[in-house]
């Protein structure tokens, strides 16, 4: 079974991954080393099952997990994902769907991955919109703007926003 969990920050993507891999023989492939926070999959999963490349996995996993899939596009490492998708095993992929730097269009990598997936889950944020405070339709993550300068593309310098704010319909609170 190949599954994808997509959503903004704080949409429980990591929780969904951990629920899926419970009692399974899994390997987490993380060649992006995206961050080191207490909610990061790398700090919640068994450290002995996290590898920078499939060639370092000393066993044949039942399930391969890749979190932060959107960063593989940002860092030009997409080929790793597609080479892994050719393997005969289960997959769990997770990441942000809408690119806050590209007018909230989907990250292109997802359009290439979807044909390989058996199940795709779109999750919404479990925290309020960072602009208007709404809890409705918070599907987007966008970079914070500090003094008219956007912060770096990797890290926790983002806010979640609702559909109405993305479309320009909500004033900041």
N, C-alpha and C positions, 0 to 999 in steps of 0.2 A: 504494500500500500504506500502510495506517495501522497503526502499531505503538505499543504502550505498554510501557514498562519500569518495573515497580514494585518497590520494596524499601526496606529501611531504609538508614541511612547505611552507607557502606562496602560496598555490594552490587554495585559496578561499573556503576551506571547510566550514569555519564558515559562510561566506557570503551565501553559498548555503543552509546551515541549516536555517539561518534567513529568507531567501526568501521562504523556504518551510513552515515555521511555521507562517508566517504572516497570520493573521485572523483565526488562528486555536486555539483550546483549547489544550494546550500542557503542558507537564511536562518534565523538564530536570533532568535526573538522573546523578549525579556527585559524585561518592564515592571516586574518586581518588584525587580531589583537586590538579590537576597537576601543575598549575602555576597561576600567577596573573599578566597578561599583558594586555595592552589596546586592543589587538586583541583577547583576550580570550572570548569564548562564555559566560562565567559567568559574564563578565563585559558589554556585549552587549545586553543580554536578560533581561527580567523582573525578578528581584531577587526573587519575590514572587512565581516564578514557577520553582525554582531550589531546588532539594532535594537530600539528600545523599542516600536515599533508597526509593523504591516505597511505603513501608509501611507508610511513612510520608506524602504522597500526600493526601490531604484532599478532593480530587475530583477524578472522573474517567476521565482521559485525553483522548482526541480524538487521540493525537499523543504523543508518548514517544520519547525523543531525548537523545542519548548518544554520546558525543564527546570524542575524544582521546581513541577510542576503544582499540588500541594497548596497552595502559597502563594497561588495565584490565588484559591482559595476563602477562605483566611484574610484576604486583602486586598480581597475583594469585586471581583475582576476577572475573574470567570468568563465574562462575556459576550464578552471578547476571544477566548477559546479557541473558543467555539461559533461565533462569526462566521468564524473562520479554518477551522474544520472543514468549512464549506460550500464552500470552494475546491476546485478540481479539481487537486490535487497530492498528493504523498506527505506523510505526517506521521510524526514521531517524537516521542512524549511520554514524559516520565519524571518520577518523583516518589515520595514516600513514600506508602504505601497506608494504614497504620493511624495514626490520630490519637491520640497519647499523652495528649492532654488530654481526650479524650472516651472514656475507658475502652477504649482501643485498638480502637474501631470504625473501619471504613474512612472516609476522608474522603468526604463525600457527592458531591463533584465526580466521583469515579471512576465511581460508578453511572450518572451522566449521560453520561459519555464512552464507557464500554464498548460501547454499541450502535453507535458510529461506528467502532470498531476492527476491523481484520482479524486482528491478532495481539496477544495480551497475554502478557507474560512476567513471572512473579513470581520475584524474585531474593531470595536470603537473604544475610545479612551475611557478609563474609569475615573478620570479627574476632569475638572471643569475647563472650559475654554479659557485660555490665557489672555484673551482680549475682552470678552464680554461676560464671562462667568457662567455661561449656559452649560448645561449637562447634555443637551440634545445634539445629536449628530456630530460629535467630536471625533472626526476621522482623520484629521490632518495634523502633521507636525511641521513646524516651520522654524527657521533660525531666528533667534532673537536679534534685534538690531540695536546696537549700542552706538550712540552718537553718529547715526547714519552709516555705520559700518557693520556689515554682517560678520558674525563670528565664524570660526572654522567649521568645516563641513562634518567633522567627526568629533563627537564629544557630547556632553550633556548641556549644550548651550542652545536649547530649543524650547519652544512652548507648543502645546497642542492647541489647535483652533477648530472651531465648529464650521460647518458648511456656510452658514450665513456670513461669518466674518471673512471667510475666504472669498466670498462673492462681494464683499464690501458692504454688507447690509447691517452690521452691528457696530455701534460706537465702542471705543475702548472704555473700560470701567475704571 
